[in-house]
C-alpha cells in the first residue's frame, strides 16, 4: 500500500466513524422527540382547543419541533457524509485502476524492449 492508499484509507475510516457518531446523535434526537411527544400527550386536555392548552403544552410542542428539526438536519448531514464516503471509495478504485494501467504500460514497454533485443 502506498502513501495515497494510506491517506484514502484514513479519510474513509474517519468518514465511517463520523457517520456512526451522527447516527447515534440521530437516535438520541429521535428518543428526545418521542419523549417530548409523550409529555405533550400527558398534559393535553381534551376539553381545550390547541390554542388554549397552556404554556407547558406550547413549550413541550416547541421542544418537540426542535428535536424533529435537529433529527432532520442530522439526517441530511449523514447523507452528505455517505456521499463523500462513496466518492472517496470511487476515487480509490480509480487510483488503483490508473496505477494498474500504468504498470501494464510499463510491462508492455519492457516486453517490447525485450522483443527488439531478441530480433537483433
VMD Tcl script that draws the C-alpha trace (Angstrom):
set ca {
  {0.00 0.00 0.00}
  {1.47 3.35 -0.99}
  {1.04 6.76 0.66}
  {-2.05 7.58 -1.42}
  {-3.79 4.35 -0.39}
  {-2.91 5.01 3.25}
  {-4.33 8.55 3.08}
  {-7.50 7.41 1.34}
  {-7.99 4.64 3.91}
  {-7.61 7.17 6.73}
  {-10.19 9.50 5.19}
  {-12.64 6.65 4.53}
  {-12.20 5.39 8.09}
  {-12.79 8.87 9.55}
  {-15.92 9.32 7.44}
  {-17.25 5.95 8.63}
  {-16.59 6.99 12.23}
  {-18.34 10.35 11.74}
  {-21.34 8.63 10.14}
  {-21.64 6.25 13.10}
  {-21.46 9.17 15.56}
  {-24.05 11.15 13.62}
  {-26.39 8.15 13.54}
  {-26.02 7.90 17.31}
  {-26.97 11.56 17.62}
  {-29.94 10.96 15.32}
  {-31.07 8.14 17.57}
  {-30.77 10.38 20.64}
  {-32.77 13.14 18.93}
  {-35.45 10.65 17.95}
  {-35.71 9.41 21.53}
  {-35.94 13.02 22.80}
  {-38.60 13.79 20.17}
  {-40.68 10.78 21.23}
  {-40.27 11.75 24.87}
  {-41.49 15.28 24.14}
  {-44.47 13.84 22.27}
  {-45.36 11.60 25.22}
  {-45.06 14.53 27.67}
  {-47.23 16.72 25.42}
  {-49.80 13.95 25.24}
  {-49.79 13.67 29.05}
  {-50.55 17.39 29.60}
  {-53.03 17.66 26.72}
  {-56.56 18.45 27.86}
  {-59.26 17.06 25.57}
  {-61.67 19.77 26.70}
  {-59.48 22.59 25.38}
  {-58.56 23.67 21.88}
  {-54.92 23.55 20.78}
  {-54.64 27.32 21.20}
  {-55.83 27.20 24.82}
  {-53.80 24.20 26.03}
  {-51.48 26.30 28.15}
  {-47.86 27.36 28.38}
  {-46.49 23.92 29.29}
  {-48.11 22.27 26.28}
  {-46.76 25.00 23.98}
  {-43.26 24.74 25.48}
  {-43.24 20.96 25.03}
  {-44.51 21.40 21.48}
  {-41.63 23.76 20.72}
  {-39.20 21.26 22.23}
  {-40.72 18.54 20.04}
  {-40.23 20.71 16.94}
  {-36.64 21.45 17.95}
  {-35.80 17.73 18.24}
  {-37.58 16.94 14.99}
  {-35.65 19.67 13.16}
  {-32.34 18.54 14.69}
  {-33.05 14.97 13.57}
  {-33.77 16.11 10.02}
  {-30.60 18.23 9.89}
  {-28.50 15.34 11.19}
  {-30.11 13.05 8.64}
  {-29.09 15.34 5.78}
  {-25.53 15.57 7.15}
  {-25.36 11.76 7.35}
  {-26.49 11.56 3.73}
  {-23.82 14.07 2.68}
  {-21.16 12.16 4.63}
  {-22.32 8.95 2.95}
  {-21.98 10.57 -0.46}
  {-18.50 11.81 0.48}
  {-17.55 8.29 1.62}
  {-18.80 6.83 -1.67}
  {-16.78 9.45 -3.58}
  {-13.63 8.54 -1.63}
  {-14.19 4.85 -2.41}
  {-14.70 5.67 -6.09}
  {-11.52 7.77 -6.12}
  {-9.66 4.85 -4.54}
  {-10.87 2.48 -7.25}
  {-9.94 4.95 -9.99}
  {-6.50 5.40 -8.48}
  {-5.98 1.64 -8.33}
  {-7.14 1.21 -11.91}
  {-4.89 4.05 -13.07}
  {-1.93 2.60 -11.21}
  {-2.57 -0.86 -12.67}
  {-2.86 0.63 -16.14}
  {0.47 2.40 -15.64}
  {2.07 -0.84 -14.52}
  {0.69 -2.62 -17.59}
  {2.08 0.09 -19.85}
  {5.49 -0.34 -18.19}
  {5.31 -4.11 -18.68}
  {4.35 -3.66 -22.33}
  {7.33 -1.35 -22.79}
  {9.58 -3.90 -21.13}
  {8.27 -6.71 -23.34}
  {8.64 -4.57 -26.46}
  {12.22 -3.78 -25.44}
  {12.94 -7.45 -24.90}
  {11.30 -8.27 -28.23}
  {13.56 -5.76 -30.03}
  {16.61 -7.31 -28.36}
  {15.67 -10.81 -29.49}
  {15.08 -9.61 -33.07}
  {18.56 -8.06 -33.20}
}
mol new
graphics top color blue
foreach p $ca { graphics top sphere $p radius 0.5 }
foreach p [lrange $ca 0 end-1] q [lrange $ca 1 end] { graphics top cylinder $p $q radius 0.2 }
display resetview
